[in-house]
Amino acid sequence: MKIARFSHDDTISYGIVDEDEHELVVLKADPLFAGFDPTGERVPLSAVKLLAPVIPRSKIVAVGKNYHEHAAEMGGEAPAEPLLFLKPNTSVIGPGDAIVLPPQSEQVEHEGELAVVIGRIARNVREEDAEDVIFGYTIANDVTARDLQRRDGQWTRAKGFDTFCPLGPVIETDVDFAAGTIETRVGDDVRQHGRLADLVHSVPAIVAYASSVFTLLPGDVILTGTPAGVGPLVDGDSVEVTVSGIGTLQNSVRAAAQ
């Protein structure tokens, strides 16, 4: 099932994408908290603006170096335990929104990732129970000011700028990890291509590990790591991250206004 958050007639609503992906079945409220209660209204998908499918109430948890080849391109090995960091919820933007290049950085890069949306309060979750607290999956771009990441030594500023966490286009409740792929394009250039099965630490392992550190709340988002091939974004670029079974997250790139 694909779930969208969208704007239509100056109203923000939630809906289920129908099977032919031409219409949205409008829901009465956010299904994370109110369940799947339809209003009886349908709207054409072509008539709405898709928004970030979730705005984390609490936090965005991200996992670094979770593909072996990406860890190698960053100059090391994948860590034995998930390497966690946080991004502020103010970094979230939706499909079609612009990633803004901050004046503080001269090297902003894309990192296409699968994202997990938490659906229940979760603390000390066992790996075998992780599916019970997952609402669904979406696509993320963990945009990073690489020069600031190196300069600061820790990652908060480099990954925390406004617009540095595009999410979308929808939440999919079921993902095929065995056959699933992720790909990032900038313009016509394929920059990243990886398999979801190649995550060093699996989604259940990440949920269990993160929930042993801090309580996960409904709407929290976990970014699961990026494949090799991270690269620069410059003013005027268009970046697309595609995850099979979910769709494509597209964002433009522009320099900050002076």
C-alpha positions in Angstrom: 0.0 0.0 0.0 1.3 3.5 -0.9 0.3 6.4 1.3 0.7 10.0 0.3 0.6 13.3 2.1 -0.5 16.0 -0.3 -1.9 19.5 -0.9 -5.1 20.0 -2.8 -7.4 23.0 -2.9 -5.3 24.7 -0.2 -5.8 21.8 2.2 -3.2 19.3 3.4 -4.6 15.7 3.4 -3.5 12.1 3.4 -4.5 9.4 0.9 -4.0 5.9 -0.3 -2.7 5.6 -3.9 -5.1 3.4 -5.8 -3.9 0.3 -7.7 -3.6 2.0 -11.1 -1.8 5.0 -9.4 -4.1 7.5 -11.1 -6.1 8.5 -8.0 -5.8 9.1 -4.3 -8.4 7.7 -1.8 -8.6 10.5 0.6 -8.3 9.7 4.3 -10.0 11.6 7.2 -6.7 12.1 9.1 -3.0 11.1 9.4 -3.1 7.3 9.2 -0.1 7.1 11.6 -2.4 8.2 14.4 -6.0 7.7 13.1 -5.9 4.6 11.0 -7.1 4.1 7.5 -10.5 5.8 7.6 -11.6 7.1 4.1 -13.7 10.1 3.5 -15.3 8.7 0.4 -13.6 11.3 -1.8 -11.1 10.6 -4.5 -8.8 13.0 -6.2 -6.7 12.6 -9.3 -3.0 12.1 -8.5 -2.2 14.6 -11.3 -4.2 17.3 -9.5 -2.3 17.3 -6.2 1.1 18.4 -5.0 2.8 15.6 -3.1 4.5 16.7 0.1 7.0 15.0 2.4 4.9 11.9 3.4 5.9 12.4 7.1 7.2 15.2 9.2 9.0 13.6 12.1 7.6 14.8 15.4 10.8 14.0 17.2 13.8 13.0 15.2 15.5 11.7 12.1 17.9 8.9 13.0 20.5 8.1 10.3 23.0 5.3 9.9 26.5 6.1 8.5 28.7 3.8 6.3 26.1 1.0 6.0 27.2 -0.2 2.6 30.7 -1.7 2.4 31.7 0.1 -0.8 30.5 3.4 0.5 32.5 2.9 3.7 35.5 2.2 1.5 35.0 5.4 -0.6 34.9 7.3 2.7 38.3 5.9 3.7 37.4 3.1 6.1 35.5 -0.1 6.8 31.9 -0.5 7.7 31.6 -0.3 11.5 30.8 -3.4 13.5 27.7 -1.7 15.0 25.4 0.8 13.4 26.9 4.3 13.3 24.1 6.6 14.4 23.7 10.3 14.0 20.7 12.7 14.0 19.3 15.2 11.5 16.8 17.9 12.7 13.2 17.6 11.5 13.6 21.2 10.1 15.8 19.7 7.4 12.9 17.9 5.8 11.5 18.9 2.4 9.2 17.1 0.0 9.2 16.0 -3.6 9.9 18.8 -6.1 11.2 21.1 -3.4 14.6 22.7 -3.8 17.8 21.7 -2.0 19.4 25.0 -1.1 23.2 25.1 -1.1 24.4 26.9 2.0 27.0 29.7 1.6 29.1 28.0 4.3 29.9 25.0 2.1 31.7 24.5 -1.2 31.1 20.8 -1.4 27.5 19.6 -1.0 26.8 16.0 -1.9 23.8 13.7 -2.4 23.3 10.4 -0.5 20.3 8.4 -1.8 18.8 6.2 0.9 15.9 4.0 1.9 14.1 5.4 4.9 12.0 3.7 7.6 9.0 5.3 9.1 8.2 4.3 12.7 4.6 3.7 13.5 4.5 2.9 17.3 6.4 3.9 20.4 9.4 1.7 20.4 11.9 1.0 23.2 14.3 -1.9 23.4 12.7 -3.6 20.4 14.0 -7.1 19.5 15.1 -7.6 15.9 12.5 -10.3 15.5 9.8 -7.8 16.6 11.0 -4.8 14.5 8.4 -5.2 11.8 5.7 -4.6 14.5 6.9 -1.0 15.0 7.5 -0.1 11.4 4.7 1.8 9.6 6.3 1.8 6.2 9.2 2.9 4.0 10.0 6.0 1.9 13.0 7.5 0.1 15.4 10.0 1.5 18.4 12.0 0.3 20.8 12.5 3.2 22.3 15.7 1.7 25.7 16.4 3.2 28.1 19.4 3.3 31.2 17.1 2.9 33.8 19.8 3.5 32.0 20.8 6.8 31.8 17.2 7.8 35.5 16.8 7.5 36.2 20.2 9.1 34.0 19.8 12.1 34.8 16.1 12.9 31.2 15.5 13.9 28.3 15.6 11.5 25.5 17.8 13.0 26.2 21.0 11.0 27.1 19.2 7.8 23.9 17.2 7.7 21.5 19.5 9.5 20.9 22.5 7.2 17.4 23.3 6.2 16.4 21.3 3.0 19.1 18.7 3.7 16.6 15.8 4.1 14.2 15.4 1.1 11.6 12.7 1.8 9.0 11.1 -0.5 7.2 10.7 -2.7 5.1 8.2 -0.7 5.2 5.7 2.1 5.1 2.1 1.0 4.0 -0.4 3.6 5.8 -3.3 2.0 9.3 -3.5 0.5 11.0 -6.4 -1.2 14.5 -6.4 0.4 15.7 -9.5 -1.4 15.2 -7.9 -4.9 15.0 -4.2 -4.1 17.4 -1.7 -5.6 18.3 2.0 -5.0 19.6 4.4 -7.6 20.6 8.1 -7.6 20.7 10.2 -10.7 21.9 13.7 -11.2 20.6 14.9 -14.5 21.2 12.0 -16.9 24.2 10.7 -14.9 23.7 7.5 -12.7 25.7 8.2 -9.6 24.7 5.5 -7.3 23.2 2.0 -7.7 22.9 -0.5 -4.9 20.8 -3.4 -3.6 18.8 -3.2 -0.4 20.0 -6.7 0.4 23.6 -5.3 0.7 22.9 -3.2 3.8 25.6 -4.1 6.3 23.2 -3.8 9.2 19.6 -4.8 8.3 16.6 -2.8 9.0 15.5 -5.0 12.0 19.0 -4.7 13.4 19.0 -0.9 13.0 15.6 -0.6 14.7 16.7 -2.8 17.6 20.0 -1.0 18.0 18.5 2.5 17.8 15.6 1.7 20.1 18.1 0.5 22.7 19.6 4.0 22.7 16.5 6.2 22.7 12.8 5.7 22.4 11.5 5.9 18.9 8.2 7.7 18.5 5.5 7.4 15.8 6.6 9.5 12.8 10.3 9.2 13.5 12.3 8.4 10.4 15.4 6.2 10.1 17.8 6.6 7.2 19.4 3.3 6.5 22.6 4.3 4.7 23.8 5.1 1.2 25.5 3.0 -1.5 28.8 4.0 -3.0 28.9 6.8 -5.5 28.1 9.9 -3.5 29.0 13.0 -5.4 28.6 16.8 -5.8 25.4 18.8 -6.2 25.7 22.3 -7.9 23.3 25.1 -8.6 20.8 24.1 -11.3 21.1 20.3 -10.8 18.2 18.0 -10.7 18.7 14.9 -8.4 16.5 11.8 -8.4 16.6 8.9 -6.0 14.6 5.8 -7.0 13.8 2.8 -4.8 12.1 -0.1 -6.6 8.6 -0.6 -5.4 8.3 2.9 -3.8 9.0 5.4 -6.7 11.3 8.3 -7.4 12.1 11.3 -5.2 13.1 14.3 -7.3 14.5 17.6 -6.1 16.1 20.6 -7.8 19.2 22.2 -6.4 19.8 26.0 -6.1 22.3 28.3 -4.5 21.1 30.2 -1.4 19.9 33.7 -2.1 22.5 36.3 -1.4 
